[in-house]
Amino acid sequence: MLAKRKMQSKELAEQLGITPANLSILKTGKAKGIRFDTLEAICKVLNCQPGDVLEYIAE
């Protein structure tokens, strides 16, 4: 979604009010969870739906 919006991770992190390091953890799938308000903010900034940025992978 970042590439589609021609946005860099640093810019997204700034707009979300989170550190680039925390955004990196989300992007790489290393996060154990995500707060709904963070997910909502990502979707607002990127103008997308949660399914556009989330993927379920069975362990």
Beta strands, then each sheet from edge to edge (+ up, - down):
end
